[in-house]
Amino acid sequence: IPVEGWVQLVALVGAHEVLVKPREGGLGAYDFGLGTELLDGIDAEELERKQTSERNNGRLAMIAIMGLMVQDGMFGEPPLAYMSKNGWWGEPVQFFVQHINNCQSFDGSAIQNGSICALPSRIGRTQLCAVQKLSEGPYVETETYPKEMEMSPAVPFLRYPQVLKGWVGGEKGFDPLGVTDALPVYWVREAELKHGRVCMLATVGWIAGDLGFRFPGDKFQAVANSLEAHDKMVEAGYMLPFLGAIGTFELYSLWLLFKGWEQEVNRDAGAFFLGKQFLPKEPEKEKEMRLKELENGRLAMFAFSGIVTQAAITGKTWPFM
């Protein structure tokens, strides 16, 4: 716009602001007598609807004109012309991030950019890897990597997850999804032990139910197999107190989890202070027993998943013969 154009534009807007006054006896300070005759004689509810529509359309138009100006200024051409050339979604995202300092260019070649780097200093094994450590504190786990990359014995083509050192079963280095890159080992081991223990009990209970073992009582005796036990217990009204008892225990276990993770109490992951007196006194034998629980729990998780799937597909009871 030339200077003369800006002068005309400012003069027009200024004249409107100075000379145009609201209509006397009108609807308010916004009533300049342009088209308000169309509102004469309508009821109050319809007047409110029309005024609301005007306000909403005005708000939408303010957003729209800002978007149009940004679009025009950013791409150098009118929006309709841009869409006709590049489609509805426009250019690839590289257009917007091409000026951001990065460790790697979009064609894959390395670039030098000093200390500013948008990529991690190492290649993670999973997209779960967001940060090297979650927060500050004595319980933070930070991996260090030697010059000679140590590979996982369980998955030889993947690196050994250093944070597993010192944990039962950690010598096998089995974490192909890189979960411990994103979550503390304490949390992961807590969840693994809990799910493993539940599945061990569930597997034994499912097989026992399919073999005919029942609690005394007609409602329990009427259950045909383990697959329909859940629905039958819901119908009988037993599941709500059962859920309440489990929920209470889960709240207690969550409290223990945070207390142990923050080292406020001396607690191993998955420990509920029940049965520890049965563990061997020798450290090596105790570690062996803990490893057996861990591996049996992992096996039980697969076993229970397979049992439920088999029962649902075949409609038969264990051993599904």
C-alpha positions in Angstrom: 0.0 0.0 0.0 1.5 3.4 -1.0 1.7 6.3 1.5 -1.3 8.0 -0.1 -3.3 4.8 0.4 -2.4 4.7 4.1 -3.4 8.4 4.5 -6.8 7.7 2.9 -7.4 4.7 5.1 -6.5 6.5 8.3 -8.7 9.5 7.3 -11.7 7.2 6.5 -11.4 5.4 9.8 -10.8 8.6 11.8 -13.8 10.3 10.1 -16.0 7.4 11.1 -14.8 7.5 14.7 -15.3 11.2 15.0 -18.4 12.0 13.0 -20.6 8.9 13.2 -22.6 8.9 16.4 -25.0 6.3 17.9 -28.6 6.7 16.9 -30.8 8.5 19.5 -33.2 6.1 21.1 -31.4 3.2 19.5 -30.4 -0.2 20.9 -27.2 1.1 22.5 -23.8 2.6 21.7 -23.3 0.2 18.9 -26.5 1.2 17.1 -25.5 3.6 14.2 -28.8 3.3 12.4 -27.6 1.0 9.6 -30.0 -1.8 9.2 -31.5 -1.6 12.6 -34.9 -1.0 11.0 -35.0 -4.7 10.3 -35.1 -5.3 14.0 -38.1 -3.1 14.7 -41.2 -5.0 15.8 -39.5 -8.4 16.6 -39.9 -10.0 20.0 -37.1 -9.9 22.6 -36.1 -13.6 22.1 -35.6 -13.2 18.4 -33.7 -9.9 18.9 -31.3 -11.7 21.3 -30.8 -14.5 18.8 -29.9 -12.1 16.0 -27.5 -10.1 18.2 -25.8 -13.3 19.4 -25.4 -14.5 15.9 -23.8 -11.1 14.9 -21.4 -11.3 17.8 -20.4 -14.9 17.1 -19.9 -14.2 13.4 -17.8 -11.1 14.2 -15.5 -13.2 16.5 -15.1 -15.8 13.8 -14.3 -13.1 11.3 -11.6 -11.7 13.5 -9.9 -15.1 13.7 -10.4 -15.7 10.0 -8.9 -12.4 8.8 -5.8 -13.0 11.0 -5.4 -16.4 9.6 -5.8 -15.1 6.0 -3.1 -12.4 6.6 -0.7 -14.9 8.2 -1.3 -17.3 5.3 -0.8 -14.7 2.7 2.3 -13.2 4.4 3.9 -16.6 5.1 3.5 -18.2 1.7 3.4 -15.1 -0.5 0.2 -16.0 -2.3 -3.6 -15.9 -1.6 -4.9 -18.9 0.3 -7.1 -20.2 -2.5 -4.2 -20.1 -5.0 -2.0 -21.8 -2.4 -4.5 -24.6 -1.9 -5.0 -25.1 -5.6 -1.2 -25.7 -6.0 -0.3 -27.6 -2.8 -3.6 -29.2 -1.8 -5.7 -28.7 1.4 -3.0 -29.7 3.8 -0.3 -27.6 2.2 3.5 -28.2 2.1 5.2 -30.8 4.2 6.1 -30.0 7.8 9.7 -29.3 6.8 8.6 -25.9 5.6 7.9 -24.9 9.2 10.9 -26.4 10.9 13.6 -26.0 8.3 15.2 -23.1 10.2 15.3 -24.9 13.6 18.8 -25.8 14.7 19.1 -29.6 14.6 21.7 -32.3 14.8 20.8 -33.7 11.4 19.5 -32.3 8.2 16.3 -33.5 6.6 18.3 -35.4 3.9 20.1 -37.4 6.6 23.5 -35.7 6.5 25.0 -34.5 9.7 25.3 -30.7 10.2 27.4 -28.7 12.6 25.5 -26.4 14.9 27.5 -25.9 18.0 25.9 -26.8 21.3 22.3 -26.4 20.1 20.9 -29.8 19.3 17.3 -31.0 19.0 18.1 -34.7 18.8 19.3 -36.9 21.7 23.0 -37.5 22.1 22.4 -41.2 21.5 20.0 -43.2 19.4 17.3 -44.6 21.6 15.9 -48.1 21.2 12.3 -47.0 21.3 10.1 -44.0 20.7 9.3 -44.1 24.4 12.7 -42.6 25.1 11.9 -39.0 26.0 14.4 -38.0 28.6 17.6 -39.4 30.1 16.2 -39.0 33.6 12.8 -38.1 35.0 13.8 -35.7 37.7 16.5 -34.8 40.2 17.0 -36.9 43.3 19.1 -39.8 44.7 16.8 -42.4 43.0 17.3 -41.1 39.5 18.7 -43.6 37.1 21.0 -42.3 34.4 22.7 -44.7 31.9 26.4 -44.3 31.1 27.8 -45.9 28.0 31.4 -47.2 27.7 33.5 -46.7 24.6 33.1 -50.4 23.8 29.4 -50.9 23.5 28.2 -53.8 25.7 25.5 -55.9 23.9 22.6 -57.6 25.5 23.1 -61.4 26.1 19.4 -62.1 25.6 19.2 -60.0 22.4 22.7 -59.8 21.0 22.0 -57.2 18.3 20.8 -54.6 20.9 22.9 -52.8 23.4 22.8 -53.8 27.1 20.6 -51.6 29.2 23.0 -50.3 31.8 20.2 -49.4 34.3 19.4 -53.1 34.7 22.7 -53.8 36.4 22.3 -54.8 40.0 18.6 -55.9 39.5 17.6 -59.5 39.7 17.6 -60.9 36.1 19.4 -57.8 34.9 22.4 -59.8 33.8 20.3 -61.1 30.8 19.8 -57.5 29.6 16.3 -58.3 28.2 14.5 -55.0 27.4 14.0 -55.1 23.6 11.3 -52.3 23.7 13.5 -50.0 25.7 10.9 -49.5 28.4 13.6 -48.7 30.9 14.8 -45.8 28.7 11.6 -44.0 29.6 10.5 -45.4 33.0 12.5 -46.1 36.2 13.4 -49.8 36.7 11.8 -49.6 40.1 8.4 -48.8 38.6 8.8 -51.4 35.8 9.9 -54.2 38.2 7.0 -53.3 40.6 4.5 -53.7 37.7 6.1 -56.9 36.4 6.1 -58.6 39.8 2.6 -57.6 40.5 1.2 -58.8 37.2 3.3 -62.0 37.3 2.0 -62.9 40.8 -1.6 -62.2 39.8 -1.3 -64.3 36.7 0.3 -67.2 38.6 -2.7 -67.2 41.0 -5.1 -66.7 38.1 -3.7 -69.6 36.1 -4.0 -72.0 39.0 -7.5 -70.7 39.8 -8.7 -71.0 36.2 -7.5 -74.6 35.9 -9.0 -75.5 39.3 -12.3 -74.0 38.3 -12.3 -75.9 35.0 -11.5 -79.1 36.9 -14.6 -78.7 39.0 -13.4 -77.0 42.2 -16.0 -74.6 43.6 -16.8 -72.7 46.8 -19.7 -74.1 48.8 -23.0 -72.6 47.8 -25.6 -73.0 45.0 -24.5 -69.8 43.3 -20.9 -71.1 43.0 -21.9 -74.6 42.1 -24.1 -73.4 39.2 -21.1 -71.8 37.4 -20.3 -74.0 34.4 -16.7 -73.1 33.9 -14.1 -70.4 34.6 -14.9 -68.4 31.5 -18.4 -67.5 32.7 -17.4 -67.1 36.3 -17.0 -63.3 36.0 -20.4 -62.7 34.5 -22.1 -65.1 37.0 -20.5 -63.3 40.0 -21.5 -59.9 38.6 -25.1 -61.2 38.4 -24.9 -62.5 42.0 -23.6 -59.1 43.2 -20.3 -60.4 44.6 -18.0 -58.4 42.3 -18.6 -54.9 43.9 -17.2 -55.8 47.3 -14.5 -57.8 45.6 -13.5 -54.7 43.6 -13.6 -52.6 46.7 -11.2 -54.9 48.5 -8.8 -54.9 45.5 -9.0 -51.1 45.2 -8.1 -50.7 48.9 -5.0 -53.0 48.5 -4.0 -51.1 45.3 -4.1 -47.7 47.1 -1.9 -49.2 49.8 0.5 -50.7 47.3 0.7 -47.3 45.5 1.6 -45.6 48.7 4.3 -48.2 49.3 5.6 -47.8 45.7 6.2 -44.0 46.1 7.7 -44.4 49.6 10.1 -47.1 48.4 11.0 -45.3 45.1 11.8 -42.1 46.9 13.8 -44.2 49.5 11.7 -43.0 52.4 11.3 -46.6 53.5 13.6 -49.6 53.0 11.6 -51.5 50.4 12.5 -53.5 47.3 10.3 -53.2 44.3 7.3 -55.5 44.6 7.9 -56.1 48.3 4.8 -56.2 50.5 6.6 -57.5 53.6 4.9 -60.9 53.4 6.8 -64.1 53.2 10.3 -62.6 53.2 11.1 -64.8 56.2 10.9 -67.8 53.8 13.7 -66.5 51.6 17.2 -68.2 51.9 19.7 -66.3 54.1 22.5 -66.6 51.6 22.5 -63.7 49.2 23.1 -65.9 46.1 20.4 -68.3 47.0 18.0 -65.4 47.7 18.8 -63.9 44.4 18.1 -67.3 42.7 14.8 -67.6 44.4 13.8 -64.1 43.4 14.8 -64.9 39.8 12.6 -68.0 39.9 9.6 -65.9 41.0 10.2 -63.4 38.3 10.6 -65.9 35.5 7.6 -68.0 36.6 5.5 -64.8 36.7 6.6 -63.9 33.2 5.6 -67.5 32.1 2.3 -67.2 33.9 1.4 -64.0 32.1 1.8 -65.7 28.8 0.0 -68.8 30.1 -3.0 -67.0 31.4 -3.4 -65.0 28.2 -3.3 -68.2 26.2 -5.8 -70.0 28.5 -8.3 -67.2 28.2 -7.9 -66.9 24.5 -8.2 -70.7 24.0 -11.3 -70.9 26.2 -13.0 -68.0 24.5 -12.3 -69.3 21.0 -13.0 -73.0 21.5 -15.7 -72.8 24.2 -14.0 -75.8 26.0 -12.5 -76.1 29.4 -8.9 -76.8 30.3 -7.0 -78.7 28.9 -9.1 -77.9 25.8 -8.8 -81.4 24.4 
